[in-house]
Amino acid sequence: MIQIFGTKKCKDTQKALRFFKERNIDIQFRDIDVKPPSPGELDDMASSAGFAALIDTDGPAAKKMGLSFMDYDERETLLLHPDLYKTPLIRPGKGKVLAGFDEKALKDALAVKSG
């Protein structure tokens, strides 16, 4: 089962949901505003991409916090501030994650999974 972590108001999350719906691929959507990734889920996602890849450093939450001017622990910051996630986070399989919507990378990941 493919998991998508995002928010209902995120345009890229909406694109990802539409991408899977158009292809009749079952997904599990989780709104991170309601239930953010657990520490274990975060660690699993970071094992493939790294914590830095999961942070939207250009997003409004990062700018509001002044994140670019701070020294911070990426893992702890994501656990405390789930609004910093780069959404959508797409988990096509355990130990894999795609951060943000990239249609080509998504097609490649699905081809590997089904191939």
N, C-alpha and C positions, 0 to 999 in steps of 0.2 A: 504494500500500500504506500502510495506517495503522500507525503505530508507537506502541507504548505502552511507556514507561519506567516502571518501578515496582519494587516488591519483592513477593515471594510472601506475605509476612506482612502487608502493608498491606491493610486492609479496603476502602478506596476503590479500590485497584488491582484487587482481586477483583471489585468491583462493575462496574468498567469492562470487565474481561474477560468477565464474564457478559453485560453489555449487548451487546457485539459478537457473542458466541456465539449469543445468542437471536435475533439478526437475520441470522445466517449471513454475517457480514462478516469477511473474512480480515484478520487483523492480524499484526504482527510484535511479539512481546513481548520486551523485554530487561530482565533483572533488573539494576538499577543496583548491587546489592551485588556482582555478579559482573563486570559491565562497564559502568561509568558512561558518560554521554555524553562524547564527545571534545570538545576545545576548539571545533572547527568546528561540531559539532552544538549545543553550548551557545550559541554565538554566533548560529546560525540561529534557535534557539528564542527567544532574548532579543530578536531583531530584531522579533518581533511582540508580545511580552508585556513585555519589559524584564527585567533580571536580578532585580529585587526580587520580581516576581510568581512567580518560580521557587523562592523560598526559603520553607520552612515555618518561619516565625518563632515559631510556637506549639508546634512539635513538641518531642519529648524531646531530640533532639540539640542544638537551638538553646538550650534551657533549660540543658542540661548545660554547654554552652560559655559561657553567659552572654552570648549574642549580642546581646541587647537592651541590654547595657551597653557594647558595643564599637563602635569605629569600624572599618569593614572595607571592603575592596574586594569587592563582591558576586561578580564573575566569578571572581576568584582564590579566594575562600572556597568557592564551589561546586566548583571544580576540585579543591581540596584535601580537601573534606569532602562527598562525594556523599550522605551521610546527611541533609544539610540540604535536599535537593530536596523540594518539595511534590509528592507522588505521588498519582495517576499523572500523568505528563506524556504527553499524547496529541497526536500529530502527525498531523492529518488531511491534511496536505499540506505541501510545502516552504515554509518561511517562516511557518508557522502552528503554534501550540501552545495547548493548554488545560491549565492547571495545576490539579490536583485534579479530583475527580469532580463534575461538574455536568451532570445528565441533560438539562436544557433546553438549555444551551449546546452540548452534544454533538449533540443532535438538530438544532439550528439549523446547526451546522457541517456536518453530514452532508447536510442539505437543500441548502445552498449548493453543496457539492461535487458532488452528483448533479444539481443543477438547472441 
